[in-house]
């Protein structure tokens, strides 16, 4: 049966949506109405909105209105979801301002999702204490849940995650016998990689019970429990002195109001003679983080601009040695994750239901779109204390091919003879 025409009220509301997304080739339909789309354009996607109530929420707060409606099935998409999100995000970025309701919601989330000791534990539990079997369906075999580093565009996800961990270790110039502290260690892949291939000892901190339990089991199974200690605790409670500090994918959960706390912990850990690395999602300029992602996926999250991170180092006289942006690699990483996620949709639906699937699909697709259009970046910042002696003369060490098997053999020979 042919669709009906929109009422005058609905037409005005749809025009508001059209104004927000500009000339994006997107067809929009409401209820049983005909599709509305730019004249002469082949739409990249068709967006169907269930009813006027959903449409009004979309006008009031486009990001959260869209996210929640897609999650609950009140908005359905026929077409290329990632390309649709790219076009919409680009248009919203050009508009440059949020509505009053979106600003109000963003402010309330900053208050209700604090990254205090108790708040951080609650925020991390929401995301990372989902059963590990879920993440096994779409991450690599080592469960590395951070941006990979692709030596070539055709590299596998598994190889790219190993390359990322080795890239981090080379930047830190790790030497056998050194002590390393890692905050936000995930399921333990980097800590185990550092111990196995670089001969260091590691204390790794994390507030996720699920991840720490898995990491401890893995350390035992791989015979590295004597070299890697996984500690279920907040980064603020790190104690001891170390040669190097590393944090991969944790700064996004610290909150800008606690950067000074983290900086104090770093200086307490490595003093003036150590060095460190921060790997984190960031932005070209300061901007509020996605309210929908904070509400449904990552409570308490924030992606800072470099200008917001650099003041961490100044009070402690840390020298910034290297800054690299590998945001394009995160786009490739997310392409792999999203494809694997879609391959496991039937099992994920059995585990958590269709609404969970749609929420995580939108989160992964939206993140991929953001990295493709450079709304988000991935920064690696290397820094060192004023008395650090382990600073390379050139950058050659970063790109020389590492012979990990040889490193491992030398380390095992050295430790077995001692």
N, C-alpha and C positions, 0 to 999 in steps of 0.2 A: 504494500500500500504506500502511495506517495506521502512524503512527509508534509507537515503543515508549515505555515509561515510563522515567523516569530512575532510576538506581541510587541507593541511599542516600547514597553518597559524592558523586555528582554533584549530588543535591538539596541537600546541605549547601553545596557550592561555589556553586551558583546562588543560594542564600539569601544568601551573602556578597556576591554581586554585587547582589542586590536591596537589601540593607541599604545598600550604597554609593550607589545611585541613588534610594533612597527610593520614593515613590509614582509615579515617572515612568511614564506609560502606554507601556511598552515590552514587547513580547513577546520572550522568549528561548527559543531551542531549541538543543539540543546533539546533534551527530551526526544520527541518524535518529529522535530522540525528538520527542514532541509539544511544541508551543510552551507556554511558561509565561508568563503575564501577569497583571496586576492584575485582579481580578474586576470585571466590569461596566464596564470601560474600553475604549474603542476605541484601540488602540495607534497612536502616531504613526509607529512603525517596528517592523519585526521584525528581530531580530538573531539570525543563525544562527552558532553556534560550531562549528567543524569537529570538535573532539575534546577529550578530557579534558586533554591536555597544554596545549592553547591555553587552556582554561578555568583551569587552575592558574596559568599565567603572568598571566592577567587578574586573578586574585585577589591574587597576590603584588605586582604593580605595575600597577594598573589603567590608568594613562595609557600607559605604554610597551607594556604587554601588548596593549592595544586597538590602539594605533597600528601596531605591527609586524604584528599579525594581520590588520588591515584591509589594510595595504599588501601583504602576501603572499597575500591571498585566503583566509586561514584563518578570518576573520570576514567575513560578507557582510551587507549592509543592504538591506532592502526597505522603502522608505518615505522620509520626509523626513530626510535626513542632518543638515542644519543644525539643524532643530528638535530632533532627538534629542540633538545635542551641546549645545544650549542647556540642555535639561532635565538632562543629566548634569553639566554644568559648574556649574549652579546648585546641584545637590544636593551636589556635592563641595565647593563653596565654603561651604555651610552646615555641612558636617562639620568643616571648619576645620583638619584635620591630615592629613599624609601618613603612610603606613606606613614602617616602618624601612627596608625595601628601597628604596623610592622616595627616601627621604632620603639613603641611602648612594649611590645612583646619581647624584643631583643633586650631591653633594659631589665625587664622582670626576670628573664632567664639568667642574666648575670648575677642577680640577687639570689635566686632560688637554686642555682647550681654552683655553689662556691667550691673552689679547689683547696679548701682547708684539709686538714688531716682526715677528718671524718667524711667531708664532702668528696674528696678525691677517691676514697675507698668505695663510696656509693656510686660515683660516676663510672669508675672503672668496672665495677661489678656488673653494671647494666650492659656493657658491651663485651667485655672480655671473658666473663664467666658464663657465656653461652657455651653449651657442651662442645668440647674440642672436636667431636666427630663432625660437627657442622663445618668448621674451618677446614678440616681434612678434605672436604668435598671440592674445594676450589682454590686453596693455597697450594704452594709447592710441597714437595715431600718433607721438607724440613720445617714447614709452618712458619715461614718468614713473612710477616704481615706488614712489611714496609717496602718502599720503592726499590725495585731491582735495578741493576746496572747492566745494560745490554752491550757486550763488546761489539756485536754486530746486530743489525736489525732482525736477523733470522735466528738469533740465539734462542734456546728454549728458556722457559721460565726458571727451571731448575738451575741451568747454567748461569743465568743472569743473576739469580740470588746468590750463588756462590761468588760470582764476580763482584757483586756489591760488598759482600762481607770482606773479601780480600782487598777491595779498593779502600775500605775503611781501615783495615789493619795496616796497609801500606802508608796511608796518610798519617797514622799514629806512629809509624816507624817502630813497631813493637819488636822487642828483643827477648830471646829466651831468658827466663828467670825473673822477668819483670812482673810487677803486681798491677792489676787493672781493676777498676771498679766500673760496673755498668749499671745505669739506672733505667728502669723500664725495659726489662730483658725479654719480654714476650715469652715464647715457649722455649727459649734458651739456645737458639741456633747460633747466634753470634758468639756468645760466651764459650760454647763448646768449640766453635771454629777457631777462636783465638787460642784456646788452650791446646787444641790438637795440632794446629799448623804453625803456631808461633811460639809455643813453649812457655806461655805466660800462665800465671795463676789469676783467677778471676773471682771476685765477689759480685754477684748479680742480684739486684733488688727489683722487686715487683710487688704490687698490692693485689694482684689477681690470684686468688687461691687456685683456680683451675689451671692457670698457666704454670705457676710455680710447681704444683704437683706433677704436671707432665714433664717439666724441665728436669726435676730431680730424678724421675724414673729414667729419662733419657741419659742423664749423666751416669747413672749406675749401669745401664745397659751398655754404654759405650766405654766403660772403664775410665771415666774422667772425673768421678766424684771426688777424688783426692786433689784435683786441680781446680775444680769449679764448685763454688758454694752458692747455691740459690737461696736467697733470703726473702721471706715473705714480710716485707716492710716497706714503708714509704721512703722516698729519696731523702726526705729531711732528716731521717735517722741514720744516714750513712756515717760510719765511724772508721777510723784507721787512716793510714797514709799509703799512697799509691803512686806509681810512676805515671799512670795515664788514667784519664776519665773518658768514658764514652756513653753517649745517649743517642739512640736511634729510634725516632718516632715517639718520644715521650714529651718533648717540649710543647706539643700541641695540647697536652692535657694539664700543663702546669698552671696556665693562666698568667697573663701579664702582671697581675698584682703580686705574683710570687716569684718573678724572675730574680729579684734580689735575694730571696731565700735560696734558690738554686745556685746562684753565683757564690754565696757564702759556703754552701756545701762543697762546691767544686774546689774553692781555694783551701778549705779545711782538708780536703782529700789529697790534693796534689801540691799544695804550697806554691812556692815561687820557682821550683825546679821541674815540675811536671808539665804535661801537655794534655790536650783534650780535643774532643770532636763532638759537635752537635749536628744531628741530621734531623731535619724537620720540614713539614709542610709550611709554606709561607706565602706572602703576597708581594706584589710590586709596591703597594702602598697600604697603610692601615685601613682596615675595613671590617665591619662586623662580620662574625662568622654566621653561617647559615642557621637560622632559627629552627628550621624544620629538622636539620640533622642533629642539632643540640637536643631537640625535644624527643626524637624518635630513635636516634642511632648513637650519637656520641655526646652525652651530657657533659657540659663544662669545657667543650673544645674551643680552641682559638688558634687561628693561623696568623702569625705575626709578620709584619714587614721587617726587613733587615734593620731598619732604623730603630725598631723597638727592641731588638735583640742585642745590638752592639753595646748599649749602656750597661749590660751585665758585666762586661769585661773591664770597663774603665776603673771602677773603684779598687780593683785588685791588681792593676797594672799588667793585665794579661795582654800579650801581643797577638793580634789576629794574623795568622800565617797564610791562610788559604781560604778562599770562598769559592765554591762551585755550585752552579745551578744545574741540576739534572732533571728538571721538570718534564722534559720530553720523555725521559725514561719512565716516569711515573705514568704517563699516558699509555705507553706500551705495556707496563705492568698491569694496569687496569683493564686493558683489552684482554689480556690472558685471564685475569680473575673473572671478568664478566662472562667470557665464553665458557669457562669451567663452571661458573655458577649456573648458567643456563643449562649446561649438561647435567647438572645434579638437581634440577628443579623438582622433579617428581619425588625424590628422596627428601628434599628440604620441605616440600609441602606436607609429606607424611609426618615429618618431625615437628613442624611448627605451624602449619596452616598457610592458606593462600595469602592472607593479609601480610604476614611476615615476609613471604617471598616478594610481594610487590614492593614493600618498603625497602628491602635490601637491593632489589633490582634498581630502584630509583636512586638509591644512595650510590651504588657503583656506577651507574650510567651517568648520573649528575657529576660525580667526581671525575670521570673520564672526560666529559664535556668541558669541565672547568680547566683541566690541564691542557686539553687540546687548544683552547682559545686563550691560554695563558692568564686566566683569572687566578689560578693557583700555581705556585712554584714549589720546587723541592731544593732546599739549601743544605749544603754541608759546609760547616764552618770549623776550621782547625785553629786552635789557639795554644799558646804556651806561656808559662811563667817567665818572669824577667831573667831568671838564672838558668833556664833550661838550656842544656848543652846538646840535646838530640834534635837539632833542626837541620834538615837537608840543605845542601848548597844549591841544588836545582830541583826541578819537578820530575826528573827522569825516573825516579823510583816509583812514581804513581802509575807509569804506563809500561814499564818493563814487565814482560810476561813472567809471572811468578811460578816457579816450579814447586808446587805444594808437596808433591811426593818426596822431593829431595829435602825440603824443609823438615818434613815429618820424620824422615829417616835420620837426619842429623840430630834432631831433638831426642828421638828415642835412644840413639847411640849415646848421646851425652848424659841422659838421665840414668840409663842402665849402668853406665860406668862409674857414676858418682856414688 
